[in-house]
Amino acid sequence: MTTLVTGARGRVGSTLIELLNARGLPVRAASRAPEKLTGLPADVPRVRCALDAPETFPAALDGVTSVFLYADASRLDDFLAVAATAGVRHIVLLSSSSVLVPDPAADPLARGHWAAEQALAASPITSTLLRPGAFATNALGWVHALRTTGTVRLPVPDAHAGPLHERDLAEAALAVLTDPDPLGGAHHLTGPESLTFREQLAVISRVTGMTAEAEPLAPEEWKKEVSAHLPEHIADSLLAYWRKSDGSPAETTKGIEELTGHPARSFTTWVEDHAAAFTG
């Protein structure tokens, strides 16, 4: 009853591997570069699995009965065909709440996740969809600015989100992989509270003692600043998303509690768990 965890270098995947291993459940860590996997339990096998490279699928899926899958739709039909042949019975997809917009196929932020969900819907393998909202780990993108200036330049500083702790997401994945009751279906997962970017920075300041303030930035200036690593159409989509939630609380759900039996961890707890990343 082996579970293959793709994206094993990521925070969610690596935490899920630790949780499965702690329960004594067979788990296999999959990564494009398994030789770079560090910090995992020593007895967890590593295997190469690049989701855009079908030649890596057969060995990765051999003997596997369930999969935790990142939403990469590029060669997903091939992956699902190999998985079905290998005897995989359940796939848990790390999708996104972005698919809940009216036309996800046309939305740059949702399109890839939606395509992955549609591919799974057409597969004979039972699938469970996890649709997280904003990750609390997005705040780690502010570390450099906070350490150097104490401020973060933001185009929509009062946009709301419900930051989700990555451990809650991993525990939700563990629940659907090990408990037959929530098998199948889709789960919208968020943190327990809606916070603006400005409010998140205030939490970071309170917990760490460092200066952490928001500095408003014109959207066009922000797009120039991020142009080296963020395509313009994605930047425009993010701006549109933030503007919709500007001053408007984000939806929060009880999805984590329903799956794990405990309330979702607060953003304050997340900052406490990651304080060293901000203070050095």
C-alpha positions as CSV (number, residue, x, y, z in Angstrom):
1,M,0.0,0.0,0.0
2,T,2.7,2.5,-1.0
3,T,2.0,6.2,-1.5
4,L,4.0,8.1,-4.1
5,V,4.4,11.8,-3.1
6,T,5.4,14.0,-5.9
7,G,7.0,17.4,-5.3
8,A,8.9,15.9,-2.4
9,R,11.2,18.9,-2.2
10,G,8.3,21.2,-1.5
11,R,7.1,22.1,2.0
12,V,3.8,20.3,1.7
13,G,5.2,17.2,0.0
14,S,8.1,16.8,2.5
15,T,5.8,17.3,5.5
16,L,3.3,14.7,4.1
17,I,6.2,12.2,3.7
18,E,7.2,12.7,7.3
19,L,3.6,12.2,8.5
20,L,3.1,9.0,6.5
21,N,6.5,7.7,7.6
22,A,5.7,8.4,11.3
23,R,2.6,6.3,11.0
24,G,4.7,3.4,9.6
25,L,3.0,3.7,6.2
26,P,5.1,2.9,3.1
27,V,5.9,6.1,1.2
28,R,8.1,6.9,-1.8
29,A,9.5,10.4,-2.3
30,A,9.4,11.6,-5.9
31,S,11.2,14.5,-7.4
32,R,12.7,15.8,-10.6
33,A,16.0,15.7,-8.8
34,P,15.9,13.0,-6.1
35,E,19.6,13.4,-5.4
36,K,18.8,16.9,-3.9
37,L,16.2,15.6,-1.5
38,T,17.4,16.3,2.0
39,G,15.9,16.3,5.5
40,L,13.6,13.3,4.8
41,P,13.6,10.2,7.0
42,A,16.5,8.0,6.0
43,D,14.3,5.0,5.3
44,V,12.1,6.7,2.7
45,P,13.0,5.6,-0.9
46,R,13.7,8.4,-3.4
47,V,12.8,8.1,-7.1
48,R,13.0,10.4,-10.1
49,C,9.7,11.5,-11.4
50,A,9.4,14.6,-13.6
51,L,5.8,15.3,-14.4
52,D,6.7,16.5,-17.9
53,A,8.9,13.5,-18.6
54,P,6.8,10.3,-19.2
55,E,9.8,8.0,-19.3
56,T,10.2,8.6,-15.5
57,F,6.6,7.4,-14.8
58,P,6.8,3.6,-14.9
59,A,9.6,3.2,-12.3
60,A,8.1,5.8,-10.0
61,L,4.7,4.2,-10.1
62,D,5.7,0.6,-9.9
63,G,4.0,-1.0,-6.9
64,V,2.2,2.3,-5.9
65,T,-1.4,2.3,-4.8
66,S,-2.0,6.0,-4.0
67,V,-0.4,9.2,-5.2
68,F,-0.2,12.8,-3.9
69,L,0.0,14.7,-7.1
70,Y,1.0,18.3,-7.9
71,A,-1.1,19.9,-10.6
72,D,1.1,19.7,-13.7
73,A,-1.2,19.1,-16.6
74,S,1.5,19.0,-19.3
75,R,1.7,15.1,-19.5
76,L,-1.0,14.2,-17.1
77,D,-2.9,11.9,-19.4
78,D,0.3,9.9,-19.8
79,F,0.8,9.8,-16.1
80,L,-2.7,8.6,-15.5
81,A,-2.4,5.9,-18.1
82,V,0.7,4.5,-16.5
83,A,-0.8,4.9,-13.0
84,A,-3.9,2.9,-14.0
85,T,-1.7,0.1,-15.5
86,A,0.4,0.1,-12.3
87,G,-2.7,-0.5,-10.2
88,V,-3.0,3.0,-8.5
89,R,-6.4,3.2,-6.9
90,H,-6.4,6.8,-5.5
91,I,-4.9,10.1,-6.4
92,V,-5.0,13.2,-4.2
93,L,-4.5,16.3,-6.3
94,L,-3.0,19.5,-4.9
95,S,-5.2,21.8,-6.9
96,S,-6.1,25.4,-6.1
97,S,-9.2,27.4,-5.0
98,S,-8.5,29.5,-8.1
99,V,-10.6,26.9,-10.0
100,L,-13.7,28.2,-8.2
101,V,-13.8,31.4,-10.4
102,P,-16.7,31.5,-13.0
103,D,-14.5,30.5,-16.0
104,P,-11.4,28.7,-14.7
105,A,-10.4,27.5,-18.2
106,A,-9.9,31.2,-19.2
107,D,-8.2,32.3,-16.1
108,P,-4.4,32.3,-16.2
109,L,-4.1,31.6,-12.4
110,A,-6.6,28.7,-12.6
111,R,-6.1,27.2,-16.1
112,G,-3.4,24.6,-15.2
113,H,-5.2,23.4,-12.1
114,W,-8.5,23.2,-13.9
115,A,-7.0,21.2,-16.7
116,A,-5.5,18.8,-14.2
117,E,-8.8,18.4,-12.5
118,Q,-10.5,17.7,-15.8
119,A,-8.0,15.0,-16.7
120,L,-8.5,13.3,-13.3
121,A,-12.3,13.5,-13.8
122,A,-11.9,11.5,-17.1
123,S,-9.7,8.9,-15.5
124,P,-11.0,5.6,-14.0
125,I,-8.8,6.2,-10.9
126,T,-10.6,7.7,-7.9
127,S,-9.4,11.2,-7.2
128,T,-9.7,13.6,-4.3
129,L,-9.2,17.3,-5.0
130,L,-7.6,19.6,-2.4
131,R,-8.2,23.2,-3.3
132,P,-6.2,25.4,-1.0
133,G,-6.4,29.2,-1.0
134,A,-3.4,31.5,-0.2
135,F,-0.4,29.8,1.4
136,A,1.0,31.4,4.5
137,T,4.4,30.6,3.0
138,N,3.8,33.4,0.5
139,A,5.0,35.7,3.2
140,L,8.5,34.3,3.0
141,G,8.8,36.3,-0.2
142,W,9.0,39.4,2.0
143,V,12.0,38.2,4.0
144,H,14.7,40.0,2.0
145,A,12.8,43.3,2.0
146,L,12.0,43.2,5.7
147,R,15.6,42.4,6.7
148,T,17.0,45.2,4.6
149,T,14.4,48.0,4.8
150,G,11.6,46.9,7.2
151,T,9.0,47.6,4.5
152,V,7.4,45.6,1.7
153,R,6.3,47.4,-1.5
154,L,2.8,46.2,-2.4
155,P,0.4,47.3,-5.1
156,V,-2.7,46.4,-3.1
157,P,-1.7,46.3,0.6
158,D,-5.2,45.9,1.9
159,A,-6.1,42.9,-0.3
160,H,-7.4,40.1,1.9
161,A,-6.4,36.4,2.0
162,G,-7.0,33.4,4.4
163,P,-3.3,32.3,4.8
164,L,-3.1,28.5,5.1
165,H,-0.3,26.8,7.1
166,E,1.4,24.2,5.0
167,R,1.3,21.6,7.8
168,D,-2.5,21.9,7.9
169,L,-2.5,21.1,4.1
170,A,-0.2,18.1,4.6
171,E,-2.4,16.8,7.4
172,A,-5.5,17.2,5.2
173,A,-3.7,15.2,2.5
174,L,-2.8,12.6,5.1
175,A,-6.4,12.3,6.1
176,V,-7.8,11.7,2.6
177,L,-5.0,9.3,1.8
178,T,-5.6,7.1,5.0
179,D,-9.3,7.5,5.9
180,P,-11.8,6.0,3.5
181,D,-14.6,8.3,4.6
182,P,-13.5,11.5,2.7
183,L,-12.4,9.5,-0.3
184,G,-13.2,11.4,-3.5
185,G,-14.8,14.8,-3.8
186,A,-13.3,18.3,-3.6
187,H,-12.3,20.3,-0.5
188,H,-11.8,24.0,-0.4
189,L,-9.1,24.7,2.3
190,T,-8.2,28.0,3.9
191,G,-6.7,29.3,7.1
192,P,-9.1,30.3,9.9
193,E,-9.0,34.1,9.4
194,S,-9.0,36.7,6.6
195,L,-6.1,39.1,6.9
196,T,-4.9,41.9,4.6
197,F,-1.3,42.0,3.6
198,R,-0.9,44.9,5.9
199,E,-2.4,42.9,8.8
200,Q,-0.1,39.9,8.0
201,L,2.9,42.3,8.2
202,A,1.7,43.5,11.6
203,V,1.6,39.9,12.9
204,I,5.1,39.4,11.7
205,S,6.2,42.5,13.5
206,R,4.5,41.5,16.7
207,V,5.8,38.0,16.7
208,T,9.4,38.7,15.6
209,G,9.9,42.2,17.0
210,M,11.2,43.4,13.7
211,T,9.8,46.4,11.7
212,A,7.4,45.1,9.1
213,E,5.3,47.7,7.3
214,A,3.6,47.9,3.9
215,E,4.6,50.6,1.4
216,P,2.0,51.3,-1.3
217,L,3.4,50.9,-4.8
218,A,1.8,51.8,-8.1
219,P,0.7,48.7,-9.9
220,E,2.7,49.5,-13.0
221,E,5.8,50.0,-10.9
222,W,5.2,46.7,-9.2
223,K,4.9,45.0,-12.5
224,K,8.3,46.4,-13.5
225,E,9.8,45.1,-10.3
226,V,8.6,41.6,-10.8
227,S,8.9,41.4,-14.6
228,A,12.1,39.3,-14.4
229,H,10.4,36.3,-12.8
230,L,6.6,36.9,-13.4
231,P,5.1,36.9,-16.8
232,E,2.9,40.0,-17.5
233,H,-0.3,38.1,-17.9
234,I,0.2,36.4,-14.5
235,A,1.0,39.7,-12.9
236,D,-2.1,41.3,-14.4
237,S,-4.2,38.4,-13.1
238,L,-2.8,38.7,-9.6
239,L,-3.5,42.4,-9.6
240,A,-7.1,41.8,-10.7
241,Y,-7.5,39.1,-8.0
242,W,-6.0,41.4,-5.3
243,R,-8.2,44.3,-6.4
244,K,-11.3,42.2,-6.0
245,S,-10.3,41.4,-2.4
246,D,-9.2,45.0,-1.6
247,G,-10.9,45.8,1.7
248,S,-13.2,42.8,1.2
249,P,-12.6,39.8,3.6
250,A,-11.7,36.5,1.9
251,E,-13.8,33.5,2.3
252,T,-12.7,31.1,5.0
253,T,-13.8,27.5,5.3
254,K,-13.9,24.7,7.9
255,G,-12.3,22.3,5.4
256,I,-9.2,21.7,7.5
257,E,-11.2,20.9,10.6
258,E,-13.5,18.7,8.7
259,L,-10.7,16.6,7.4
260,T,-8.2,16.6,10.2
261,G,-10.4,17.0,13.3
262,H,-8.7,20.2,14.5
263,P,-9.1,23.9,13.6
264,A,-6.8,25.4,11.0
265,R,-3.7,27.0,12.5
266,S,-3.6,30.8,12.6
267,F,-1.2,33.0,10.8
268,T,0.2,33.9,14.1
269,T,1.1,30.3,14.7
270,W,2.6,30.1,11.2
271,V,4.9,33.1,11.9
272,E,5.9,31.6,15.3
273,D,6.8,28.4,13.5
274,H,8.9,30.3,10.9
275,A,10.2,33.2,12.9
276,A,13.8,32.2,12.2
277,A,13.3,32.7,8.5
278,F,12.6,36.4,9.1
279,T,15.1,37.2,11.8
280,G,18.0,35.1,10.5
